[in-house]
Amino acid sequence: METMKLERNKRVKKLAVWTWSWVATMAIATFGPIYIWDDHAFLTIFAIVVNLANGILMILANRDLFNHFDELEKKIHLESMAISLGLAVVVGLTFSLLDQRDLIPFDADIGFLVMFIGITYLVAMLINTRRYK
Amino acid sequence: MKNRLRDLRTAKGMTQEDLAEIIGVSRQTINAIEKEKFDPSLPTAFKMAKLFEMTIEELFQFEG
């Protein structure tokens, strides 16, 4: 079990490193053209490509961690992902329709969808974890 | 699915943590199986049956 815990911690740390560096490169790609390199096209494309590559490595680290979960943990995560994905598609499209018809006072930005997915996944994880306690 | 896991484990003087370590799953998974909230996979059921020296049918009772 100690070996399992050590391996789990290693994979969690790896995911944390890639997640934080993805957030950092996202911030650089977003604010760099405005505050650092004055809209230089090559640097902007370079920053976006670095961010994309970082994102792919973050996904691979997440897959590595998922593959280390045992059968119950995998079930809990899969159920949570199913709920989160379903809600993101249904609520996301409803939100988009409301925006297209100007029935909401703000734009349906992708950021709202990302936040919504994160929150629904977290809530679904908490509920599913309690169900199997 | 009903099972005799808790009785067999305590009879052997093992904790959930001990059993989890031998089987290669988390303690939470052992707890969920004992409370009959989660049915284990076939490889896990085989490992448990082998550990307690009985058949899967003796350890788990399917309620169809």
N, CA and C atoms of all chains as a GROMACS GRO file, in nm:
protein
  591
    1MET      N    1   0.084  -0.121   0.000
    1MET     CA    2   0.000   0.000   0.000
    1MET      C    3   0.087   0.126   0.000
    2GLU      N    4   0.202   0.116   0.071
    2GLU     CA    5   0.294   0.231   0.073
    2GLU      C    6   0.343   0.263  -0.067
    3THR      N    7   0.374   0.156  -0.143
    3THR     CA    8   0.421   0.176  -0.280
    3THR      C    9   0.311   0.242  -0.363
    4MET      N   10   0.186   0.193  -0.341
    4MET     CA   11   0.072   0.250  -0.413
    4MET      C   12   0.055   0.398  -0.381
    5LYS      N   13   0.068   0.430  -0.250
    5LYS     CA   14   0.052   0.570  -0.207
    5LYS      C   15   0.162   0.659  -0.265
    6LEU      N   16   0.285   0.605  -0.264
    6LEU     CA   17   0.397   0.682  -0.319
    6LEU      C   18   0.377   0.708  -0.467
    7GLU      N   19   0.332   0.604  -0.538
    7GLU     CA   20   0.308   0.616  -0.683
    7GLU      C   21   0.196   0.715  -0.709
    8ARG      N   22   0.089   0.707  -0.624
    8ARG     CA   23  -0.024   0.799  -0.637
    8ARG      C   24   0.022   0.944  -0.617
    9ASN      N   25   0.100   0.965  -0.510
    9ASN     CA   26   0.150   1.101  -0.481
    9ASN      C   27   0.235   1.155  -0.595
   10LYS      N   28   0.316   1.065  -0.653
   10LYS     CA   29   0.403   1.105  -0.764
   10LYS      C   30   0.318   1.154  -0.881
   11ARG      N   31   0.211   1.080  -0.910
   11ARG     CA   32   0.125   1.116  -1.025
   11ARG      C   33   0.043   1.242  -0.996
   12VAL      N   34   0.001   1.257  -0.870
   12VAL     CA   35  -0.074   1.379  -0.833
   12VAL      C   36   0.016   1.502  -0.847
   13LYS      N   37   0.141   1.488  -0.800
   13LYS     CA   38   0.237   1.600  -0.810
   13LYS      C   39   0.264   1.635  -0.956
   14LYS      N   40   0.279   1.530  -1.040
   14LYS     CA   41   0.305   1.552  -1.182
   14LYS      C   42   0.188   1.628  -1.246
   15LEU      N   43   0.066   1.588  -1.211
   15LEU     CA   44  -0.052   1.656  -1.264
   15LEU      C   45  -0.058   1.800  -1.215
   16ALA      N   46  -0.025   1.820  -1.087
   16ALA     CA   47  -0.027   1.956  -1.031
   16ALA      C   48   0.072   2.047  -1.103
   17VAL      N   49   0.192   1.993  -1.129
   17VAL     CA   50   0.295   2.072  -1.199
   17VAL      C   51   0.246   2.112  -1.338
   18TRP      N   52   0.193   2.016  -1.414
   18TRP     CA   53   0.147   2.047  -1.550
   18TRP      C   54   0.024   2.138  -1.550
   19THR      N   55  -0.062   2.123  -1.449
   19THR     CA   56  -0.181   2.209  -1.442
   19THR      C   57  -0.140   2.354  -1.415
   20TRP      N   58  -0.050   2.371  -1.316
   20TRP     CA   59  -0.007   2.508  -1.285
   20TRP      C   60   0.070   2.571  -1.400
   21SER      N   61   0.154   2.490  -1.467
   21SER     CA   62   0.230   2.549  -1.579
   21SER      C   63   0.136   2.579  -1.696
   22TRP      N   64   0.029   2.500  -1.710
   22TRP     CA   65  -0.072   2.529  -1.814
   22TRP      C   66  -0.143   2.662  -1.782
   23VAL      N   67  -0.179   2.681  -1.657
   23VAL     CA   68  -0.243   2.806  -1.615
   23VAL      C   69  -0.148   2.925  -1.639
   24ALA      N   70  -0.021   2.904  -1.604
   24ALA     CA   71   0.079   3.012  -1.620
   24ALA      C   72   0.096   3.046  -1.768
   25THR      N   73   0.109   2.942  -1.855
   25THR     CA   74   0.129   2.970  -1.998
   25THR      C   75   0.002   3.030  -2.060
   26MET      N   76  -0.114   2.993  -2.004
   26MET     CA   77  -0.240   3.054  -2.049
   26MET      C   78  -0.240   3.203  -2.017
   27ALA      N   79  -0.194   3.238  -1.896
   27ALA     CA   80  -0.188   3.379  -1.855
   27ALA      C   81  -0.090   3.456  -1.943
   28ILE      N   82   0.025   3.392  -1.974
   28ILE     CA   83   0.125   3.458  -2.059
   28ILE      C   84   0.068   3.480  -2.200
   29ALA      N   85   0.001   3.375  -2.254
   29ALA     CA   86  -0.056   3.387  -2.389
   29ALA      C   87  -0.169   3.490  -2.393
   30THR      N   88  -0.238   3.508  -2.282
   30THR     CA   89  -0.351   3.604  -2.277
   30THR      C   90  -0.302   3.748  -2.259
   31PHE      N   91  -0.213   3.767  -2.160
   31PHE     CA   92  -0.173   3.904  -2.126
   31PHE      C   93  -0.041   3.948  -2.191
   32GLY      N   94   0.040   3.852  -2.237
   32GLY     CA   95   0.168   3.883  -2.300
   32GLY      C   96   0.154   3.980  -2.418
   33PRO      N   97   0.064   3.951  -2.513
   33PRO     CA   98   0.051   4.041  -2.629
   33PRO      C   99   0.014   4.184  -2.589
   34ILE      N  100  -0.054   4.200  -2.478
   34ILE     CA  101  -0.098   4.334  -2.435
   34ILE      C  102   0.010   4.405  -2.354
   35TYR      N  103   0.067   4.334  -2.256
   35TYR     CA  104   0.156   4.401  -2.160
   35TYR      C  105   0.305   4.376  -2.181
   36ILE      N  106   0.341   4.270  -2.256
   36ILE     CA  107   0.485   4.237  -2.265
   36ILE      C  108   0.542   4.261  -2.406
   37TRP      N  109   0.482   4.202  -2.509
   37TRP     CA  110   0.546   4.211  -2.641
   37TRP      C  111   0.464   4.288  -2.746
   38ASP      N  112   0.372   4.366  -2.702
   38ASP     CA  113   0.302   4.462  -2.789
   38ASP      C  114   0.249   4.399  -2.919
   39ASP      N  115   0.172   4.293  -2.905
   39ASP     CA  116   0.103   4.227  -3.018
   39ASP      C  117   0.194   4.175  -3.129
   40HIS      N  118   0.318   4.139  -3.095
   40HIS     CA  119   0.408   4.080  -3.194
   40HIS      C  120   0.351   3.943  -3.234
   41ALA      N  121   0.317   3.926  -3.363
   41ALA     CA  122   0.243   3.806  -3.406
   41ALA      C  123   0.317   3.677  -3.377
   42PHE      N  124   0.450   3.673  -3.410
   42PHE     CA  125   0.525   3.549  -3.390
   42PHE      C  126   0.527   3.508  -3.242
   43LEU      N  127   0.552   3.605  -3.154
   43LEU     CA  128   0.558   3.573  -3.010
   43LEU      C  129   0.422   3.528  -2.958
   44THR      N  130   0.316   3.589  -3.012
   44THR     CA  131   0.181   3.550  -2.969
   44THR      C  132   0.151   3.406  -3.010
   45ILE      N  133   0.183   3.373  -3.138
   45ILE     CA  134   0.159   3.236  -3.185
   45ILE      C  135   0.244   3.137  -3.105
   46PHE      N  136   0.369   3.175  -3.080
   46PHE     CA  137   0.460   3.089  -3.002
   46PHE      C  138   0.402   3.063  -2.862
   47ALA      N  139   0.352   3.168  -2.797
   47ALA     CA  140   0.296   3.154  -2.662
   47ALA      C  141   0.172   3.063  -2.665
   48ILE      N  142   0.091   3.077  -2.769
   48ILE     CA  143  -0.030   2.993  -2.780
   48ILE      C  144   0.007   2.847  -2.804
   49VAL      N  145   0.107   2.823  -2.890
   49VAL     CA  146   0.151   2.686  -2.917
   49VAL      C  147   0.210   2.622  -2.790
   50VAL      N  148   0.288   2.698  -2.716
   50VAL     CA  149   0.346   2.648  -2.590
   50VAL      C  150   0.233   2.611  -2.493
   51ASN      N  151   0.132   2.698  -2.486
   51ASN     CA  152   0.018   2.672  -2.398
   51ASN      C  153  -0.057   2.545  -2.440
   52LEU      N  154  -0.074   2.529  -2.573
   52LEU     CA  155  -0.144   2.409  -2.624
   52LEU      C  156  -0.065   2.282  -2.590
   53ALA      N  157   0.068   2.286  -2.612
   53ALA     CA  158   0.152   2.170  -2.582
   53ALA      C  159   0.146   2.138  -2.432
   54ASN      N  160   0.148   2.244  -2.350
   54ASN     CA  161   0.139   2.226  -2.206
   54ASN      C  162   0.006   2.162  -2.167
   55GLY      N  163  -0.100   2.204  -2.234
   55GLY     CA  164  -0.234   2.149  -2.209
   55GLY      C  165  -0.240   2.001  -2.241
   56ILE      N  166  -0.176   1.962  -2.353
   56ILE     CA  167  -0.176   1.820  -2.392
   56ILE      C  168  -0.100   1.737  -2.287
   57LEU      N  169   0.012   1.791  -2.240
   57LEU     CA  170   0.089   1.720  -2.136
   57LEU      C  171   0.010   1.710  -2.005
   58MET      N  172  -0.071   1.813  -1.977
   58MET     CA  173  -0.157   1.809  -1.857
   58MET      C  174  -0.261   1.698  -1.872
   59ILE      N  175  -0.318   1.684  -1.992
   59ILE     CA  176  -0.418   1.579  -2.016
   59ILE      C  177  -0.354   1.441  -1.998
   60LEU      N  178  -0.232   1.424  -2.050
   60LEU     CA  179  -0.163   1.295  -2.038
   60LEU      C  180  -0.133   1.263  -1.891
   61ALA      N  181  -0.097   1.365  -1.814
   61ALA     CA  182  -0.071   1.345  -1.670
   61ALA      C  183  -0.200   1.306  -1.598
   62ASN      N  184  -0.311   1.366  -1.641
   62ASN     CA  185  -0.441   1.332  -1.582
   62ASN      C  186  -0.479   1.188  -1.614
   63ARG      N  187  -0.450   1.146  -1.738
   63ARG     CA  188  -0.478   1.007  -1.777
   63ARG      C  189  -0.392   0.910  -1.695
   64ASP      N  190  -0.266   0.946  -1.673
   64ASP     CA  191  -0.177   0.863  -1.592
   64ASP      C  192  -0.233   0.844  -1.452
   65LEU      N  193  -0.284   0.953  -1.394
   65LEU     CA  194  -0.341   0.946  -1.259
   65LEU      C  195  -0.468   0.860  -1.262
   66PHE      N  196  -0.551   0.881  -1.361
   66PHE     CA  197  -0.676   0.805  -1.373
   66PHE      C  198  -0.647   0.655  -1.382
   67ASN      N  199  -0.544   0.618  -1.460
   67ASN     CA  200  -0.510   0.476  -1.476
   67ASN      C  201  -0.458   0.414  -1.347
   68HIS      N  202  -0.420   0.497  -1.251
   68HIS     CA  203  -0.372   0.444  -1.123
   68HIS      C  204  -0.486   0.426  -1.022
   69PHE      N  205  -0.604   0.480  -1.053
   69PHE     CA  206  -0.719   0.465  -0.963
   69PHE      C  207  -0.762   0.319  -0.958
   70ASP      N  208  -0.821   0.279  -0.845
   70ASP     CA  209  -0.875   0.143  -0.840
   70ASP      C  210  -1.018   0.145  -0.897
   71GLU      N  211  -1.083   0.028  -0.898
   71GLU     CA  212  -1.211   0.017  -0.971
   71GLU      C  213  -1.322   0.109  -0.916
   72LEU      N  214  -1.328   0.127  -0.785
   72LEU     CA  215  -1.432   0.214  -0.728
   72LEU      C  216  -1.403   0.361  -0.761
   73GLU      N  217  -1.276   0.398  -0.748
   73GLU     CA  218  -1.238   0.536  -0.778
   73GLU      C  219  -1.267   0.569  -0.925
   74LYS      N  220  -1.237   0.472  -1.014
   74LYS     CA  221  -1.265   0.493  -1.157
   74LYS      C  222  -1.415   0.511  -1.180
   75LYS      N  223  -1.495   0.429  -1.111
   75LYS     CA  224  -1.641   0.438  -1.126
   75LYS      C  225  -1.691   0.576  -1.080
   76ILE      N  226  -1.641   0.620  -0.965
   76ILE     CA  227  -1.682   0.751  -0.911
   76ILE      C  228  -1.645   0.864  -1.009
   77HIS      N  229  -1.523   0.858  -1.062
   77HIS     CA  230  -1.479   0.963  -1.155
   77HIS      C  231  -1.557   0.957  -1.286
   78LEU      N  232  -1.580   0.834  -1.337
   78LEU     CA  233  -1.652   0.822  -1.464
   78LEU      C  234  -1.796   0.872  -1.452
   79GLU      N  235  -1.863   0.837  -1.342
   79GLU     CA  236  -2.000   0.886  -1.320
   79GLU      C  237  -2.003   1.038  -1.311
   80SER      N  238  -1.904   1.093  -1.241
   80SER     CA  239  -1.897   1.239  -1.226
   80SER      C  240  -1.871   1.306  -1.360
   81MET      N  241  -1.782   1.245  -1.440
   81MET     CA  242  -1.752   1.301  -1.573
   81MET      C  243  -1.876   1.295  -1.662
   82ALA      N  244  -1.953   1.186  -1.653
   82ALA     CA  245  -2.073   1.171  -1.736
   82ALA      C  246  -2.175   1.280  -1.702
   83ILE      N  247  -2.193   1.304  -1.572
   83ILE     CA  248  -2.287   1.408  -1.529
   83ILE      C  249  -2.237   1.546  -1.574
   84SER      N  250  -2.109   1.570  -1.552
   84SER     CA  251  -2.050   1.698  -1.586
   84SER      C  252  -2.057   1.725  -1.738
   85LEU      N  253  -2.023   1.623  -1.817
   85LEU     CA  254  -2.027   1.638  -1.963
   85LEU      C  255  -2.171   1.661  -2.012
   86GLY      N  256  -2.263   1.582  -1.961
   86GLY     CA  257  -2.404   1.596  -2.000
   86GLY      C  258  -2.456   1.735  -1.968
   87LEU      N  259  -2.430   1.780  -1.847
   87LEU     CA  260  -2.477   1.913  -1.807
   87LEU      C  261  -2.410   2.023  -1.889
   88ALA      N  262  -2.281   2.004  -1.920
   88ALA     CA  263  -2.208   2.106  -1.997
   88ALA      C  264  -2.271   2.121  -2.136
   89VAL      N  265  -2.305   2.009  -2.199
   89VAL     CA  266  -2.364   2.014  -2.334
   89VAL      C  267  -2.504   2.078  -2.327
   90VAL      N  268  -2.588   2.026  -2.238
   90VAL     CA  269  -2.728   2.073  -2.231
   90VAL      C  270  -2.736   2.218  -2.183
   91VAL      N  271  -2.674   2.247  -2.069
   91VAL     CA  272  -2.681   2.383  -2.013
   91VAL      C  273  -2.602   2.481  -2.101
   92GLY      N  274  -2.489   2.434  -2.157
   92GLY     CA  275  -2.408   2.518  -2.244
   92GLY      C  276  -2.486   2.565  -2.366
   93LEU      N  277  -2.559   2.472  -2.428
   93LEU     CA  278  -2.638   2.508  -2.547
   93LEU      C  279  -2.757   2.597  -2.510
   94THR      N  280  -2.818   2.572  -2.394
   94THR     CA  281  -2.926   2.659  -2.348
   94THR      C  282  -2.875   2.802  -2.328
   95PHE      N  283  -2.758   2.810  -2.265
   95PHE     CA  284  -2.694   2.939  -2.239
   95PHE      C  285  -2.664   3.011  -2.371
   96SER      N  286  -2.614   2.933  -2.469
   96SER     CA  287  -2.581   2.989  -2.600
   96SER      C  288  -2.707   3.041  -2.671
   97LEU      N  289  -2.816   2.964  -2.662
   97LEU     CA  290  -2.943   3.006  -2.723
   97LEU      C  291  -2.993   3.137  -2.661
   98LEU      N  292  -2.984   3.144  -2.529
   98LEU     CA  293  -3.027   3.266  -2.458
   98LEU      C  294  -2.944   3.386  -2.504
   99ASP      N  295  -2.813   3.361  -2.524
   99ASP     CA  296  -2.724   3.469  -2.568
   99ASP      C  297  -2.758   3.510  -2.712
  100GLN      N  298  -2.782   3.411  -2.800
  100GLN     CA  299  -2.814   3.442  -2.941
  100GLN      C  300  -2.941   3.527  -2.953
  101ARG      N  301  -3.037   3.502  -2.866
  101ARG     CA  302  -3.164   3.576  -2.870
  101ARG      C  303  -3.161   3.700  -2.780
  102ASP      N  304  -3.043   3.731  -2.729
  102ASP     CA  305  -3.024   3.849  -2.642
  102ASP      C  306  -3.117   3.848  -2.520
  103LEU      N  307  -3.133   3.729  -2.463
  103LEU     CA  308  -3.220   3.719  -2.345
  103LEU      C  309  -3.141   3.725  -2.215
  104ILE      N  310  -3.007   3.732  -2.227
  104ILE     CA  311  -2.923   3.752  -2.108
  104ILE      C  312  -2.839   3.878  -2.132
  105PRO      N  313  -2.811   3.952  -2.025
  105PRO     CA  314  -2.744   4.082  -2.042
  105PRO      C  315  -2.593   4.076  -2.065
  106PHE      N  316  -2.538   3.955  -2.087
  106PHE     CA  317  -2.392   3.944  -2.109
  106PHE      C  318  -2.365   3.836  -2.214
  107ASP      N  319  -2.240   3.829  -2.265
  107ASP     CA  320  -2.204   3.730  -2.366
  107ASP      C  321  -2.178   3.593  -2.303
  108ALA      N  322  -2.216   3.487  -2.376
  108ALA     CA  323  -2.193   3.350  -2.328
  108ALA      C  324  -2.048   3.312  -2.360
  109ASP      N  325  -1.955   3.363  -2.279
  109ASP     CA  326  -1.813   3.334  -2.302
  109ASP      C  327  -1.779   3.190  -2.265
  110ILE      N  328  -1.673   3.137  -2.330
  110ILE     CA  329  -1.628   2.999  -2.303
  110ILE      C  330  -1.585   2.984  -2.157
  111GLY      N  331  -1.538   3.093  -2.097
  111GLY     CA  332  -1.494   3.089  -1.957
  111GLY      C  333  -1.604   3.044  -1.862
  112PHE      N  334  -1.729   3.085  -1.892
  112PHE     CA  335  -1.842   3.043  -1.808
  112PHE      C  336  -1.860   2.891  -1.815
  113LEU      N  337  -1.843   2.837  -1.937
  113LEU     CA  338  -1.859   2.693  -1.956
  113LEU      C  339  -1.751   2.616  -1.880
  114VAL      N  340  -1.627   2.667  -1.887
  114VAL     CA  341  -1.516   2.601  -1.817
  114VAL      C  342  -1.542   2.602  -1.666
  115MET      N  343  -1.587   2.716  -1.614
  115MET     CA  344  -1.618   2.724  -1.470
  115MET      C  345  -1.733   2.630  -1.435
  116PHE      N  346  -1.834   2.626  -1.521
  116PHE     CA  347  -1.950   2.540  -1.497
  116PHE      C  348  -1.909   2.392  -1.493
  117ILE      N  349  -1.823   2.352  -1.588
  117ILE     CA  350  -1.776   2.212  -1.591
  117ILE      C  351  -1.699   2.180  -1.462
  118GLY      N  352  -1.612   2.272  -1.422
  118GLY     CA  353  -1.532   2.251  -1.301
  118GLY      C  354  -1.619   2.236  -1.178
  119ILE      N  355  -1.719   2.323  -1.165
  119ILE     CA  356  -1.806   2.320  -1.046
  119ILE      C  357  -1.893   2.194  -1.046
  120THR      N  358  -1.953   2.161  -1.162
  120THR     CA  359  -2.041   2.042  -1.166
  120THR      C  360  -1.960   1.914  -1.141
  121TYR      N  361  -1.836   1.910  -1.193
  121TYR     CA  362  -1.752   1.791  -1.171
  121TYR      C  363  -1.719   1.776  -1.022
  122LEU      N  364  -1.686   1.888  -0.960
  122LEU     CA  365  -1.652   1.888  -0.817
  122LEU      C  366  -1.773   1.843  -0.733
  123VAL      N  367  -1.889   1.900  -0.762
  123VAL     CA  368  -2.010   1.864  -0.686
  123VAL      C  369  -2.046   1.717  -0.708
  124ALA      N  370  -2.039   1.672  -0.835
  124ALA     CA  371  -2.070   1.532  -0.866
  124ALA      C  372  -1.973   1.437  -0.795
  125MET      N  373  -1.846   1.477  -0.788
  125MET     CA  374  -1.745   1.394  -0.718
  125MET      C  375  -1.779   1.383  -0.569
  126LEU      N  376  -1.816   1.496  -0.509
  126LEU     CA  377  -1.849   1.495  -0.365
  126LEU      C  378  -1.970   1.406  -0.338
  127ILE      N  379  -2.074   1.421  -0.422
  127ILE     CA  380  -2.197   1.341  -0.404
  127ILE      C  381  -2.167   1.192  -0.425
  128ASN      N  382  -2.095   1.159  -0.533
  128ASN     CA  383  -2.066   1.018  -0.562
  128ASN      C  384  -1.975   0.954  -0.457
  129THR      N  385  -1.880   1.033  -0.406
  129THR     CA  386  -1.790   0.980  -0.302
  129THR      C  387  -1.871   0.947  -0.176
  130ARG      N  388  -1.965   1.034  -0.142
  130ARG     CA  389  -2.051   1.009  -0.023
  130ARG      C  390  -2.139   0.887  -0.043
  131ARG      N  391  -2.188   0.867  -0.167
  131ARG     CA  392  -2.276   0.753  -0.196
  131ARG      C  393  -2.211   0.620  -0.164
  132TYR      N  394  -2.080   0.610  -0.184
  132TYR     CA  395  -2.012   0.482  -0.165
  132TYR      C  396  -1.942   0.472  -0.030
  133LYS      N  397  -1.969   0.565   0.061
  133LYS     CA  398  -1.904   0.560   0.194
  133LYS      C  399  -1.973   0.462   0.285
  134MET      N  400  -2.535  -0.730  -0.450
  134MET     CA  401  -2.476  -0.862  -0.428
  134MET      C  402  -2.435  -0.876  -0.281
  135LYS      N  403  -2.484  -0.980  -0.216
  135LYS     CA  404  -2.448  -1.001  -0.075
  135LYS      C  405  -2.310  -1.066  -0.066
  136ASN      N  406  -2.240  -1.042   0.046
  136ASN     CA  407  -2.109  -1.108   0.062
  136ASN      C  408  -2.077  -1.127   0.210
  137ARG      N  409  -1.977  -1.214   0.234
  137ARG     CA  410  -1.936  -1.247   0.372
  137ARG      C  411  -1.799  -1.186   0.404
  138LEU      N  412  -1.764  -1.084   0.330
  138LEU     CA  413  -1.628  -1.030   0.340
  138LEU      C  414  -1.593  -0.980   0.480
  139ARG      N  415  -1.684  -0.904   0.541
  139ARG     CA  416  -1.652  -0.847   0.673
  139ARG      C  417  -1.627  -0.958   0.777
  140ASP      N  418  -1.715  -1.060   0.776
  140ASP     CA  419  -1.700  -1.171   0.872
  140ASP      C  420  -1.568  -1.244   0.851
  141LEU      N  421  -1.538  -1.273   0.725
  141LEU     CA  422  -1.414  -1.346   0.695
  141LEU      C  423  -1.291  -1.264   0.729
  142ARG      N  424  -1.298  -1.136   0.701
  142ARG     CA  425  -1.183  -1.048   0.731
  142ARG      C  426  -1.158  -1.039   0.881
  143THR      N  427  -1.265  -1.014   0.957
  143THR     CA  428  -1.247  -1.002   1.102
  143THR      C  429  -1.206  -1.135   1.165
  144ALA      N  430  -1.255  -1.245   1.108
  144ALA     CA  431  -1.215  -1.378   1.159
  144ALA      C  432  -1.065  -1.399   1.143
  145LYS      N  433  -1.009  -1.340   1.038
  145LYS     CA  434  -0.864  -1.352   1.015
  145LYS      C  435  -0.785  -1.246   1.091
  146GLY      N  436  -0.858  -1.159   1.164
  146GLY     CA  437  -0.792  -1.053   1.241
  146GLY      C  438  -0.731  -0.944   1.155
  147MET      N  439  -0.791  -0.923   1.039
  147MET     CA  440  -0.736  -0.822   0.947
  147MET      C  441  -0.819  -0.693   0.953
  148THR      N  442  -0.752  -0.582   0.930
  148THR     CA  443  -0.824  -0.453   0.917
  148THR      C  444  -0.858  -0.434   0.769
  149GLN      N  445  -0.945  -0.336   0.743
  149GLN     CA  446  -0.978  -0.306   0.604
  149GLN      C  447  -0.853  -0.263   0.528
  150GLU      N  448  -0.768  -0.190   0.597
  150GLU     CA  449  -0.641  -0.143   0.538
  150GLU      C  450  -0.552  -0.262   0.499
  151ASP      N  451  -0.546  -0.362   0.588
  151ASP     CA  452  -0.464  -0.482   0.558
  151ASP      C  453  -0.516  -0.551   0.432
  152LEU      N  454  -0.649  -0.571   0.430
  152LEU     CA  455  -0.710  -0.642   0.316
  152LEU      C  456  -0.690  -0.562   0.186
  153ALA      N  457  -0.708  -0.431   0.197
  153ALA     CA  458  -0.690  -0.345   0.079
  153ALA      C  459  -0.549  -0.358   0.023
  154GLU      N  460  -0.451  -0.364   0.115
  154GLU     CA  461  -0.311  -0.375   0.072
  154GLU      C  462  -0.286  -0.507  -0.001
  155ILE      N  463  -0.342  -0.614   0.052
  155ILE     CA  464  -0.321  -0.746  -0.011
  155ILE      C  465  -0.389  -0.753  -0.148
  156ILE      N  466  -0.511  -0.702  -0.154
  156ILE     CA  467  -0.588  -0.711  -0.279
  156ILE      C  468  -0.542  -0.608  -0.383
  157GLY      N  469  -0.487  -0.497  -0.334
  157GLY     CA  470  -0.438  -0.393  -0.426
  157GLY      C  471  -0.544  -0.291  -0.464
  158VAL      N  472  -0.634  -0.262  -0.368
  158VAL     CA  473  -0.734  -0.156  -0.388
  158VAL      C  474  -0.728  -0.062  -0.268
  159SER      N  475  -0.811   0.043  -0.270
  159SER     CA  476  -0.811   0.137  -0.158
  159SER      C  477  -0.898   0.083  -0.043
  160ARG      N  478  -0.875   0.138   0.078
  160ARG     CA  479  -0.956   0.097   0.193
  160ARG      C  480  -1.104   0.131   0.170
  161GLN      N  481  -1.127   0.244   0.104
  161GLN     CA  482  -1.265   0.286   0.074
  161GLN      C  483  -1.337   0.183  -0.012
  162THR      N  484  -1.263   0.120  -0.102
  162THR     CA  485  -1.324   0.019  -0.189
  162THR      C  486  -1.363  -0.104  -0.107
  163ILE      N  487  -1.276  -0.147  -0.016
  163ILE     CA  488  -1.308  -0.260   0.072
  163ILE      C  489  -1.432  -0.228   0.155
  164ASN      N  490  -1.435  -0.107   0.208
  164ASN     CA  491  -1.549  -0.063   0.290
  164ASN      C  492  -1.679  -0.065   0.209
  165ALA      N  493  -1.673  -0.015   0.085
  165ALA     CA  494  -1.793  -0.011   0.000
  165ALA      C  495  -1.840  -0.153  -0.036
  166ILE      N  496  -1.745  -0.244  -0.057
  166ILE     CA  497  -1.782  -0.383  -0.089
  166ILE      C  498  -1.847  -0.448   0.034
  167GLU      N  499  -1.786  -0.427   0.151
  167GLU     CA  500  -1.841  -0.486   0.275
  167GLU      C  501  -1.983  -0.434   0.303
  168LYS      N  502  -2.005  -0.307   0.272
  168LYS     CA  503  -2.138  -0.249   0.296
  168LYS      C  504  -2.236  -0.280   0.183
  169GLU      N  505  -2.188  -0.358   0.086
  169GLU     CA  506  -2.268  -0.400  -0.030
  169GLU      C  507  -2.320  -0.281  -0.110
  170LYS      N  508  -2.238  -0.177  -0.115
  170LYS     CA  509  -2.272  -0.060  -0.196
  170LYS      C  510  -2.202  -0.067  -0.332
  171PHE      N  511  -2.104  -0.155  -0.341
  171PHE     CA  512  -2.026  -0.166  -0.464
  171PHE      C  513  -1.989  -0.312  -0.490
  172ASP      N  514  -2.012  -0.357  -0.613
  172ASP     CA  515  -1.975  -0.494  -0.651
  172ASP      C  516  -1.835  -0.493  -0.712
  173PRO      N  517  -1.746  -0.580  -0.662
  173PRO     CA  518  -1.609  -0.578  -0.714
  173PRO      C  519  -1.600  -0.634  -0.855
  174SER      N  520  -1.488  -0.604  -0.922
  174SER     CA  521  -1.464  -0.661  -1.054
  174SER      C  522  -1.431  -0.810  -1.037
  175LEU      N  523  -1.433  -0.883  -1.148
  175LEU     CA  524  -1.403  -1.027  -1.142
  175LEU      C  525  -1.261  -1.054  -1.090
  176PRO      N  526  -1.157  -0.983  -1.140
  176PRO     CA  527  -1.023  -1.009  -1.085
  176PRO      C  528  -1.015  -0.985  -0.934
  177THR      N  529  -1.082  -0.880  -0.885
  177THR     CA  530  -1.080  -0.852  -0.740
  177THR      C  531  -1.153  -0.962  -0.664
  178ALA      N  532  -1.266  -1.007  -0.718
  178ALA     CA  533  -1.342  -1.115  -0.654
  178ALA      C  534  -1.258  -1.244  -0.649
  179PHE      N  535  -1.186  -1.272  -0.756
  179PHE     CA  536  -1.099  -1.391  -0.759
  179PHE      C  537  -0.989  -1.380  -0.653
  180LYS      N  538  -0.928  -1.262  -0.643
  180LYS     CA  539  -0.820  -1.242  -0.544
  180LYS      C  540  -0.874  -1.265  -0.403
  181MET      N  541  -0.994  -1.212  -0.377
  181MET     CA  542  -1.054  -1.227  -0.244
  181MET      C  543  -1.085  -1.374  -0.214
  182ALA      N  544  -1.144  -1.441  -0.312
  182ALA     CA  545  -1.180  -1.583  -0.295
  182ALA      C  546  -1.055  -1.666  -0.269
  183LYS      N  547  -0.948  -1.635  -0.343
  183LYS     CA  548  -0.822  -1.709  -0.326
  183LYS      C  549  -0.764  -1.685  -0.186
  184LEU      N  550  -0.770  -1.560  -0.141
  184LEU     CA  551  -0.717  -1.524  -0.010
  184LEU      C  552  -0.790  -1.599   0.102
  185PHE      N  553  -0.923  -1.609   0.090
  185PHE     CA  554  -1.001  -1.676   0.194
  185PHE      C  555  -1.023  -1.825   0.165
  186GLU      N  556  -0.956  -1.874   0.063
  186GLU     CA  557  -0.957  -2.018   0.026
  186GLU      C  558  -1.099  -2.071   0.008
  187MET      N  559  -1.174  -2.003  -0.074
  187MET     CA  560  -1.310  -2.049  -0.107
  187MET      C  561  -1.344  -2.007  -0.249
  188THR      N  562  -1.459  -2.053  -0.297
  188THR     CA  563  -1.498  -2.014  -0.432
  188THR      C  564  -1.566  -1.877  -0.428
  189ILE      N  565  -1.576  -1.816  -0.545
  189ILE     CA  566  -1.642  -1.685  -0.553
  189ILE      C  567  -1.787  -1.697  -0.509
  190GLU      N  568  -1.851  -1.810  -0.546
  190GLU     CA  569  -1.992  -1.830  -0.509
  190GLU      C  570  -2.012  -1.840  -0.358
  191GLU      N  571  -1.910  -1.892  -0.289
  191GLU     CA  572  -1.920  -1.902  -0.142
  191GLU      C  573  -1.900  -1.764  -0.076
  192LEU      N  574  -1.824  -1.680  -0.143
  192LEU     CA  575  -1.795  -1.547  -0.088
  192LEU      C  576  -1.903  -1.445  -0.124
  193PHE      N  577  -1.950  -1.454  -0.249
  193PHE     CA  578  -2.051  -1.358  -0.296
  193PHE      C  579  -2.179  -1.432  -0.336
  194GLN      N  580  -2.292  -1.379  -0.293
  194GLN     CA  581  -2.421  -1.438  -0.332
  194GLN      C  582  -2.496  -1.340  -0.420
  195PHE      N  583  -2.516  -1.382  -0.546
  195PHE     CA  584  -2.585  -1.296  -0.641
  195PHE      C  585  -2.736  -1.299  -0.614
  196GLU      N  586  -2.796  -1.179  -0.607
  196GLU     CA  587  -2.942  -1.172  -0.587
  196GLU      C  588  -3.005  -1.124  -0.716
  197GLY      N  589  -3.042  -1.217  -0.801
  197GLY     CA  590  -3.094  -1.180  -0.933
  197GLY      C  591  -3.235  -1.125  -0.932
   0.00000   0.00000   0.00000
